[in-house]
Amino acid sequence: ISKLGGPTLNRIASTVTLLFAAIVCGLVGWYSGQYVQLAFEFQDIAFADIPAWPLQLIIPFTFGLMGLRFFIQGIAAATGKELTA
């Protein structure tokens, strides 16, 4: 779409895809947080008597950060500001 349309269509497409990615990452982060909570409540063991929930915390944390970054980039794309790395 970005190659077929002009700058306005490119900005709209970027905004929609970035905000959609933010929503998906937010949902995965939320539900993986629920999973970690269940692992804590049921006292799941990962290996060698190590609880599973501290090891699983990386999943909601990283998806939350990814969702936040996509959201910020989506807002920047909607306003026409370009973010670099």
matplotlib code that plots the C-alpha trace (Angstrom):
import matplotlib.pyplot as plt

x = [0.0, 2.8, 4.2, 0.9, -0.4, 0.9, 2.2, -1.3, -2.2, 1.2, 0.7, -2.8, -1.6, 1.4, -0.9, -3.4, -0.8, 1.2, -1.9, -3.1, 0.3, 0.1, -3.3, -2.2, 0.9, -1.2, -3.6, -0.8, 0.9, -2.3, -3.2, 0.4, 0.3, -2.9, -1.0, 1.9, -0.6, -2.0, 1.5, 2.1, -1.2, -0.6, 3.0, 4.2, 7.8, 10.1, 13.0, 15.2, 12.6, 12.7, 9.2, 8.1, 6.4, 9.6, 11.0, 7.7, 7.6, 9.7, 6.7, 4.2, 7.0, 8.4, 5.0, 4.0, 7.1, 6.6, 3.0, 4.0, 6.6, 4.1, 1.6, 4.1, 5.2, 1.5, 0.8, 3.9, 2.9, -0.6, 0.8, 3.3, 6.4, 9.1, 10.7, 14.2, 15.5]
y = [0.0, 2.4, 2.1, 2.6, 5.5, 8.9, 10.2, 10.6, 6.9, 5.9, 7.7, 6.2, 2.7, 3.1, 4.4, 1.6, -1.2, 0.2, 0.7, -2.8, -4.2, -2.3, -3.8, -7.3, -7.0, -5.5, -8.4, -11.0, -9.2, -9.1, -12.8, -13.9, -12.0, -14.0, -17.2, -16.1, -15.4, -18.9, -20.5, -18.6, -19.7, -23.3, -23.2, -24.6, -25.9, -25.2, -27.4, -28.3, -27.0, -23.5, -21.9, -21.3, -17.9, -15.8, -17.3, -16.6, -12.9, -12.0, -12.7, -10.1, -7.7, -7.8, -7.8, -4.8, -2.9, -3.9, -2.7, 0.6, 1.1, 0.3, 2.7, 5.6, 4.9, 4.8, 8.2, 9.6, 8.3, 9.8, 13.2, 13.1, 13.0, 10.5, 8.5, 7.1, 3.9]
z = [0.0, 0.8, -2.7, -4.4, -2.5, -1.7, 1.6, 3.2, 2.4, 3.7, 7.0, 7.4, 6.7, 9.0, 11.8, 11.4, 11.3, 14.3, 16.4, 15.5, 16.5, 19.8, 20.5, 19.7, 21.9, 24.7, 24.6, 24.5, 27.4, 29.4, 28.9, 29.4, 32.7, 33.6, 32.8, 35.0, 37.8, 37.4, 37.4, 40.7, 42.3, 41.3, 42.3, 38.9, 38.9, 35.9, 36.7, 39.7, 42.2, 40.6, 40.4, 36.9, 37.4, 37.7, 34.5, 32.7, 33.7, 30.7, 28.4, 29.7, 30.3, 26.8, 25.1, 27.3, 26.2, 22.6, 22.8, 24.3, 21.6, 18.8, 20.4, 20.6, 17.0, 15.9, 17.6, 16.0, 12.6, 13.0, 13.9, 11.0, 13.2, 12.3, 15.1, 14.6, 16.2]

ax = plt.figure().add_subplot(projection="3d")
ax.plot(x, y, z, "-o")
ax.set_aspect("equal")
plt.show()
